[in-house]
Every structure is written in C-alpha cells, then in structure tokens.
Amino acid sequence: MTTKSTKQGNDRARGNRDSKGRWLKGSGSPNPAGRPKLLGEYQEYARQYCPEAIDTLRAIMTNPKTSAAARVAASTAMLDRGLGKPLQSISQTLKTTDPASLTDEELAGIVTSTKQNGSSDVAH
C-alpha cells in the first residue's frame, strides 16, 4: 500500500483531534491496523530473558572485580527498572506579548506564519 506524503497524513490526523489534541469520537485511527504483530512477538521473546538479564546485572553490580564503570552502569540499570527512570526537568522561557501592543502588520505576520505552519488555532 502506498501512502501520500507524510505531511498529508499528519494533516489528516491533526484534523481528527480537538483543540486539546484528543481524538474525536468516531474519527477513526491514523493507524487502523494497530501495532505490528511481529513487534509483540519480539517483545514476548525478549521478556523470557528478563530474569536472566536482571541476574546478570546483579552479578556485575556486586562483583568487586568488575570495573567501577560497569558496576555503576549495572546499578543504574537496576534502579531504572526497579524505581523507574528519574524525571527530567525542562527549562523554558516564554515571552508573552499583549496583542493590543502589536501593530496591524505584526498581527498579520503572525496570522500568515501560523497558516504556513499548518496551525488551526487562529480564528478566521
């Protein structure tokens, strides 16, 4: 099956969402076939080896003859799996502008750039 451009597919998917990005009821999925079945088979196969992998990490972590770097890596992997990976903070600076302070040309430029970027949040 051939698909049109990725951008067209993204536009179609975006059209099936509300203003908060949630799927609209009855709009259908952009991936109607679901996840590939083969992926699930690989995951199931890999899960069979999870206990052995954890035992290997434990052995590396507790062996004083392994390098410190290997012990740290094994310890980190164990903690990540046992407690979950630590949250990553994101720093962002937002600039706010009062629309009343903008000229008509500046407002028109914002509308034009928004339309070019494919956003549908601007009222027409």
N, C-alpha and C positions, 0 to 999 in steps of 0.2 A: 504494500500500500504506500503510495507516495503522499507526501503532505505538501501543502503550500508553504510559504515562508514561515519561519518561527515567529516573526513579528505578527503575522496574521493570526496564528494560533494563540499568541498571548493576548491580542486584542479581543478574540472571541472569549477567552477565559475571563478576561477582565470584565467583559460585558455581562457575564453570568454572576457577578458579585455585586453586593450592595455597597454603599458608600464606606462601610467599615471593613470591606474585604471579605465578608462572609458569603458563602454560596447561597444563591437564591433558590428557593424550593422549586423543584420541577425543572430546573435549568439544565440538568444533565452534568456529567462529569467530563473534564477535558481528557481523562484517561479512563474511558468506559471499560476497557479490558482489565483494569486493575493492575496490581503489581505482577511482574513476570513470574510465572510459576517456577522457573528454574532458580530464581533468587531464593525462594523459600527452601528448595532442595539443598542448596549450598549452605544456607543458614542452619538447617537441621543437621547436616553432616558436620559442620563446624561445632555445633553445640555438643555433640558426642564427645568431643575432646576438651571441653571446658574444665572438667575436674582435673585432668592430667596437666592442662596448662596452668591451672592455679597451683597444683603441687610443684610444678617446675619453677614458677615464680617464687613460691615459698622457699624452695631449696636454694635458689640463687640468693634470695634475700637474707637467709640465715647462715649461709656458708661464709666463714671469715676468710677463706682462701680466694674468694672471688673479688674482683676489683671493687673499689668503693663506688665507682660509676655504675657498675652492673647492679650492685645491691640497692643503690638509690633508685635506679630505673625500675627494678622489680618491686621495691617498696611503693613507689609512686603508682605503678600499675595496680597493685593490690588495693591501695587506698582508693584509687579512682573507681575500681569495680565494687568495692565494699561500701564506700560512702558517697560515690558519685563525684564527678569532676567538680572542682571549685568554680563558683560563679566568676565570670569575667566582667569587670566593670568597664563601662564605656563612657568616655568623656566627650561631651558635645556642647558647643556653644551655639545658641540660637540667637539670631538677630531678629528683633521684632520691629516692625515699622507701622506707624499709624497710616492707613490708606489715605486719610484726609490730607496728609502732608505731601502726598505724591502729586506730580503734575499729570495732566491727561496723557501726555506722551509716555511717561513712565508706566502708568497703568495699562496703556495699550500694549507696551512692550512686554509686560508681564503676561497679559492675555495671549499674545502671539506666541511667546516662548512656551507657555503652558499647553497651547493647542499643538505645537510642534512636537512636544514631548509625549503627547497622547493622553494627558490627564483629562478626566471628565469632571473634575471637581469645581470647575469655574462655570458659573451660570451664564447662559447665553442671552 
